[in-house]
Amino acid sequence: MKKFLTVFVCLAAVLSLTACSGGNNDSDSNLSTSTQTSKQSTTQSEQSTPESTPVSTPEEPPINLPYTPESEFEAAIAEGAYTLKYYNGNDEDVVIPSKIDGETITAIGKYAFDENETVKRVTIPNSVTLIGDWAFEKCANLTSVTIPDSVAEICAGAFSDCESLESVIIPNSVTEIGEYAFNNCISLTSLDISNGITKIGGGTFSGCTNLTEVTIPEGVTEIGRYAFSDCEKLSFVDIPDNVTVIAGDAFSNCKGLTYVKLPDGLTSIGDMTFLFCEDIEVEYKGVSYDYDHLDELTEAVNG
């Protein structure tokens, strides 16, 4: 019996060792398979990942400058010059071409933009030498205009009743500004007048109710009738020594004026030059005249 038990125990031990060995083989096999699968997955991942490419900064888009096609303009020869006769578009920003149909534009004709209510900004080419009578009259929404230094003459009423026009730079090339050229530009607050002009015409800046100060260029010798009349907020005006003539009503109803110094070389002053400027004091040759004694001023100047 003991001999039988001993054989049985030995047999059981052998079977146990065999079972353990088989289990380890399966485990090693599974581990090996898992490792191979992981390596393959990593390899595939590396193969599937695209190579890194440098990120380029996108180029900024070009600035779109306003462009107005030639088809929106009509031009013809007038008074010996190739002239822009009419603008028939409805753009807010208008860039007038220097050439139309191959011909160089040298003038903007009468009423070319008259009563246009859509245009807000206008650029005039440097081929233009003349801006015609009433060319931009009653362009109610025009806020700015670029006048090149090729322009020599701004004719009568050219920008009259442009109620939204806020500022104007008149280049030194301009030698003549017609009557009422900027009449009733009620939004005009800034004004830079050409040094090239010798006369400010009648009513040129009349009714510019928001204009507060004016420096008249040294070259001016004459200030026309109603030149600055009804500029109610005008509080400062600098009149140069070269001015010899100031016409009647030139500063009438400029209620904001409190002091004006007239040049000693002034030889003629019209009636009612400072009408309704009730708070004004005018100095001439060292003598001051208040509103109630302006008649004496007129006598002193005119002799």
Buried (B, 14 or more C-beta within 10 A) or exposed (E): EEEEEEEEEEEEEEEEEEEEEEEEEEEEEEEEEEEEEEEEEEEEEEEEEEEEEEEEEEEEEEEEEEEBEEEBBBBEEBEEBBBBBBBEEEBEEBBBBBEBEEEEBBBBBBBBBBEBEEBBBBBBBEBBBBBBBBBBBBBBBBBBBBBBEBBBBBBBBBBBBBBBBBBBBBBBBBBBBBBBBBBBBBBBBEBEBBBBBEBBBBBBBBBBBBBBBBEBBEBBBBBBBBBBBBBBBBBEBEBBEBBBBBBBBBBBBBBBBEEBEBBEEBEEBBEBBBBBBEEBBBEBEEEEBEBEBBEEBBEBBEE
